[in-house]
Amino acid sequence: MLTTLTELSGAFTQLGLSPTDWLFIETGVIAAYLVFAIAGFGTALVAGPVLIHFMPLSRIIPLLVMLDFLAAFSHLLPSRQSVVRAELLRMVPCMAVGCTLGVLFLLNLKSDVLLLLMGLFLIGYSVYSLAVKVRPTQLSAGWSIPMGTVGGLFGALFGSGGFLYAIYLNGRLTDKTQARATQNALISCSTVVRLSLFVITGVYAQVSLLLLAVCLLPAMIIGSWIGRRLVMRLSREMFVRLVTWMVLLSGMTLIGRYLAG
């Protein structure tokens, strides 16, 4: 017991976070899961630019994957009957390949390179979302290969490939309830794959990372709770557009931080 308490105390010390730091981090996580509850993706797009001021991206993504694992399944359970299994079976193998590649890049690239790549990714995603008004109305099943693979790559590397899953599924399924439920199922599968890969590679051997996830669990629950209530009152499109502008600003901030050295 004494040994365990000593280890936990050492893990807290290793985090090196001040009360102000905790306030920013907890607020960022609440905002991230509020967005996730409404849009179905985007935790890393919102929380990443906040957390990256306190820890490297190679710790942020595994941290959010643990929280995503719980959040995704809580969203999936009420709508599991609407999941289109045929689309899920097409996407999952491709997504798994992309996740594997993304984890390899995440654990082997330098932190400053990842900072630059994440900034470019956030800006690219934001510009696409704001500029492209007309989404594909009908996509062939063959699009599951690039969308699933690249979505898995972005999910493992930047913590957010869900927007590609959404584009594909909305271009395949006319029933929005089925598209949303299948997207939730796919993100759930993605978190399981990424979680397994991080376990295999030993990322979760760090006690401080596990402790940080436990400390942020209440923030995830609060954000999800608020988001579920807001989704009944706000236009999803309007909310996602507002968040996209925030993500664009975050991406520009990260690029500026990279250039400043």
N, C-alpha and C positions, 0 to 999 in steps of 0.2 A: 504493500500500500504506500509506504513512504517512498519507495523507488518510483512508483507511478506518479505520485505528486511532484517529485523532483523532476521527472521527465517532462511533465506538463508545464511546470514553472520554467524550465529551460526552453521549451518550445515557445512559450509566450515571449520570453526574452529575445529569442531568435527572431521573432516577427519584427521587433523594434518599432512598433507603431505607437504614436502618441494619441491621446484622446481626440484631438482634432483630426488626425489621420483616420481613426475609427469612424468618426462622424461622416467624413467624405465617402469612405468605403461603403458603409452601411446604406447611406443615401443613394449611392450609385447602384447598389444591388437592388434596393427597393424599386428604383426607377426602371431597372432592366427587366425585372419580372412583372412589373406593371405592363410594360410594353409587350412582353411575351404572352401575357394573358389575353391581350387584345389582338396582336398581330400573328401570334403563333410562332414567332422566331424573333431574333434580334438581341438576345441577352448580351452577347459579347460586343455588339455594335454600340450598345449604350454603356455597359459597365466597363468594357475594355479601356476606353480612353481615360476613365477615372482611375482604374486599378493600376494602369501602367505607370503611373507616377509613384507607385509604392512597391512594385514588384515586376519582374520580367514577364514577358508574354508567355514564356515556357512554363510559368507557374499559374498564370491567369487562366489559360484555357483548361488545364486539368481541374482547376478549382471550380470553374463554372460548369464543367461537364458533370461533376458530382451533384451540383444543385439542379442542373437541367434534368438529370436523371429522375429526380423526385418530382420536379414540376411537370415534366412531359407526361409522366404516367398519371398524374392527378388530372390532367386535361384529357387524356386518352380514355380513361375508364367510363365517363358518362356517355361518350359518343362511339364506343367501340363497335356497335352494331352497324354503323354507317360506313365503316372502312371498306374500301374497294380492294379486296385482296389481290386481284390480278395486277393492279398497278403497283401494289406494295412488293409483290414478287419480282416485278420487272426492275424496280429501282434499288432494292436492298443489295443485291450482289455488286452492282456498280458503285453504290455508295460505300460499301465495305472496302473496295479497292481504293477509292479516293481517300477514305479515312486513313488507311494504312500509309499511303504516300504522304499525307498531311502530317501524321505523327512523326514520321522519319524526318521531314523537313523541320518541324517545330523543335525537335530535340537536338538537331545538329547545326542549324543555322545560328549565326551570331545574333545577340540580342538587338544590336543597332540595326542590323539588316531586317530583322523581324519588325522593328519599330517602323522602318521606312515602308516595308511591304504592307503592314496593317494600315498605315496612313493612306497609301495609294488605293488599297482595297476599299476603305471607307469612302473615299472620294469617288472612286469608280462606281460603287454601288449607289451612292447618293445621286450622282449625275444621271445615271441610267433611270433611277426611279422617278426623278423630277422631270427628265426630258422626254421619256418615252410615254406618251399618253395612251397609245393603243397597244394592248397586249395581244398576243396570239390567241385567236378564237378557237383554233383547232390544230393540235399537234399530233403527229404520227407517233406510234409506240416506239419507233427507233430513237426518238429524242430522249428516251429514258437513259440511254448509254452516256451521252455527254453530260446531261443534266445531273444524273445520279453520281457520276464520277467526279465532276467538278464540284458539285454540292458537297460531297464527302470530303474532298480535298480542302475546300474553304472551311467546312465545319471543323475539321481537325486542326487546321492551321490558324484560323482566325475566330473559330467558335461560332460561325454563322454561315451556313450554306442553305438555310431554310428558305430564303427568298427564291432560290433556283427551284427548289421542290414546289414552291407555291406557283411559280410561273408554269412549270410543266403540268401540274395537276389541274390548274385552272384552265389550261389549254386542252385538257383531255376529258374533264368531267363537267357536265353542265349543271349538275346538282351541287350547289355551294356547300351544303351540309356534308355531302360525301367527300368533296375536295378538302374541306377543313379537317374532317375526321381522319382521312388518309394521310394528310400532311402531319397531323399529330402523331399518328402511328409510325410514320417514317422517321420523324425526329426522335421518337422513343427508341426505335431501332438504332438510329445513329448514335444516341447517347450510350446505348449498351455496347456497341462496337468500339467507340472511343474509350469508354471506361475500361473495357477489357484490354485494349492495347496499352493504355497507361498503366494498368496493373502489371501486365506482362513485362513492360519496360522498366518497372521499378519506380515509377514516378511517385506513387503513393506510399513509398517507404518513408517519406519525409513526414514525421509526426506533426511538424508545424503546419504543413499544408492541410492535413486532416483536421487539425484543431481550428484552423481558419475557416474551413468549410462548416464546421459545427457552429462557430460564432456567427456566421452569416446566414445560417438556416432560418432564424426568425425573420430576417430582412426579406428573404425569398418568399416566405409565407405571407408576410404583410403585403409585399408588392403584388403577389398573385391574387390575394383577397381584394385589394383595391381595384386591380385590373378587371376582375370578373364583374364587379359592380359598375365600373365605368363603361364596359362594353355594351351594356344595356341602354346607355344614355347617349353615347357619342357615335358619330359616323366613323366606322373603322377606317375608311379612306382618308378622311380629314385628319384623324389622329396619326395614322402612319405617315402622312405627308409632313406633318409638324415634326415628328420624330426624325424623318429623313433630313430635314434642314439641320437639326441638331447633330446628326451623324456627320453631315458634310462639314460642319464647323469643327467637330472633333477631329476629323481626318486632317483638315488643314492645320490644326494645332499640333498634331503628331508630326506632320511633315516639317513644320517650323521648329519643333523640338529636335528633330533629327539634324536639320541643317545647322542649328545652333551648337550642335555637338554635345 
